[in-house]
């Protein structure tokens, strides 16, 4: 990996931040799509610390009037798929065109013993919602998730 590629790869990460009884999720990346993907990883990490095997592929489509609302729609689409399919997802791919997002989720059915889920996310909220690039060009996407 060359130095430029390594620099971009180091920008991709996620974190949690505290918020009363709920939890904040934040993804970072060299692009908005990378930040959205990393925030999805943070969402999964709210539920389990176990590695998720990419056994099943699920496609989602989201639309919203702006990038921040699109981020909330993205996380809520993942939460919906987790609930209705009884699955956890550990790999994500995002494509954003204008106000539309096409996402791919890879995961596996929940195994209570192996995954030991800590909680079930109920929904992404508009609280602490922010999608923006900093002065170094690193994108972040964050909001509070109701758990």
ZIFENVEN-V137834 format. One record per residue. RES is the residue in three letters. SS is DSSP state (a for helix, b for strand, c for the rest). OMEGA is omega in whole degrees, 0 to 359 (none if undefined). D_CENTER is the distance of its C-alpha to the mean C-alpha in whole Angstrom. Layout:
RES & SS & OMEGA & D_CENTER
RES & SS & OMEGA & D_CENTER
This chain:
UNK & c & 180 & 25
UNK & c & 186 & 27
UNK & a & 179 & 27
UNK & a & 179 & 25
UNK & a & 179 & 22
UNK & a & 179 & 22
UNK & a & 178 & 21
UNK & a & 181 & 18
UNK & a & 181 & 17
UNK & a & 179 & 17
UNK & a & 182 & 15
UNK & c & 178 & 12
UNK & b & 178 & 11
UNK & b & 177 & 9
UNK & b & 171 & 11
UNK & b & 172 & 11
UNK & b & 187 & 14
UNK & b & 175 & 17
UNK & b & 179 & 17
UNK & c & 183 & 20
UNK & c & 181 & 20
UNK & b & 181 & 16
UNK & b & 175 & 13
UNK & b & 174 & 11
UNK & b & 180 & 8
UNK & b & 175 & 8
UNK & b & 178 & 7
UNK & b & 176 & 10
UNK & b & 179 & 12
UNK & c & 180 & 15
UNK & c & 176 & 14
UNK & a & 181 & 12
UNK & a & 179 & 10
UNK & a & 178 & 9
UNK & a & 177 & 8
UNK & a & 180 & 5
UNK & a & 180 & 5
UNK & a & 176 & 5
UNK & a & 176 & 3
UNK & a & 175 & 1
UNK & a & 179 & 5
UNK & a & 178 & 6
UNK & a & 178 & 5
UNK & a & 181 & 7
UNK & a & 173 & 10
UNK & a & 185 & 11
UNK & a & 185 & 12
UNK & c & 174 & 14
UNK & c & 182 & 15
UNK & c & 176 & 16
UNK & c & 180 & 15
UNK & c & 179 & 14
UNK & c & 182 & 16
UNK & c & 185 & 15
UNK & c & 186 & 18
UNK & b & 180 & 17
UNK & b & 179 & 16
UNK & b & 178 & 14
UNK & b & 175 & 14
UNK & b & 176 & 13
UNK & b & 178 & 14
UNK & b & 172 & 13
UNK & b & 178 & 16
UNK & c & 183 & 16
UNK & c & 178 & 19
UNK & c & 186 & 17
UNK & a & 181 & 14
UNK & a & 178 & 13
UNK & a & 176 & 14
UNK & a & 178 & 12
UNK & a & 178 & 9
UNK & a & 178 & 10
UNK & a & 179 & 11
UNK & a & 181 & 8
UNK & a & 180 & 6
UNK & a & 175 & 10
UNK & a & 178 & 10
UNK & a & 180 & 8
UNK & a & 178 & 10
UNK & a & 181 & 13
UNK & a & 177 & 13
UNK & a & 184 & 12
UNK & a & 186 & 15
UNK & a & 180 & 18
UNK & a & 184 & 17
UNK & c & 183 & 17
UNK & b & 168 & 15
UNK & b & 182 & 12
UNK & b & 183 & 10
UNK & b & 178 & 10
UNK & b & 187 & 9
UNK & b & 173 & 8
UNK & b & 183 & 10
UNK & b & 170 & 10
UNK & b & 179 & 13
UNK & b & 175 & 14
UNK & b & 181 & 18
UNK & c & 182 & 19
UNK & c & 182 & 17
UNK & b & 178 & 16
UNK & b & 171 & 13
UNK & b & 183 & 13
UNK & b & 174 & 11
UNK & b & 180 & 11
UNK & b & 174 & 10
UNK & b & 180 & 12
UNK & b & 183 & 13
UNK & b & 176 & 16
UNK & b & 179 & 18
UNK & c & 173 & 18
UNK & c & 187 & 21
UNK & a & 181 & 22
UNK & a & 185 & 24
UNK & a & 184 & 22
UNK & a & 181 & 18
UNK & c & 184 & 20
UNK & c & 182 & 17
UNK & c & 182 & 17
UNK & c & 176 & 16
UNK & c & 178 & 15
UNK & c & 181 & 12
UNK & c & 180 & 14
UNK & b & 173 & 12
UNK & b & 184 & 10
UNK & c & 177 & 13
UNK & c & 180 & 15
UNK & c & 181 & 16
UNK & c & 181 & 15
UNK & c & 178 & 13
UNK & b & 172 & 14
UNK & b & 184 & 13
UNK & b & 174 & 15
UNK & b & 176 & 17
UNK & c & 183 & 19
UNK & c & 176 & 23
UNK & c & 179 & 22
UNK & c & 178 & 20
UNK & c & 181 & 16
UNK & b & 172 & 14
UNK & b & 177 & 11
UNK & b & 187 & 9
UNK & b & 170 & 9
UNK & b & 177 & 10
UNK & b & 176 & 12
UNK & b & 177 & 11
UNK & b & 180 & 14
UNK & c & none & 15
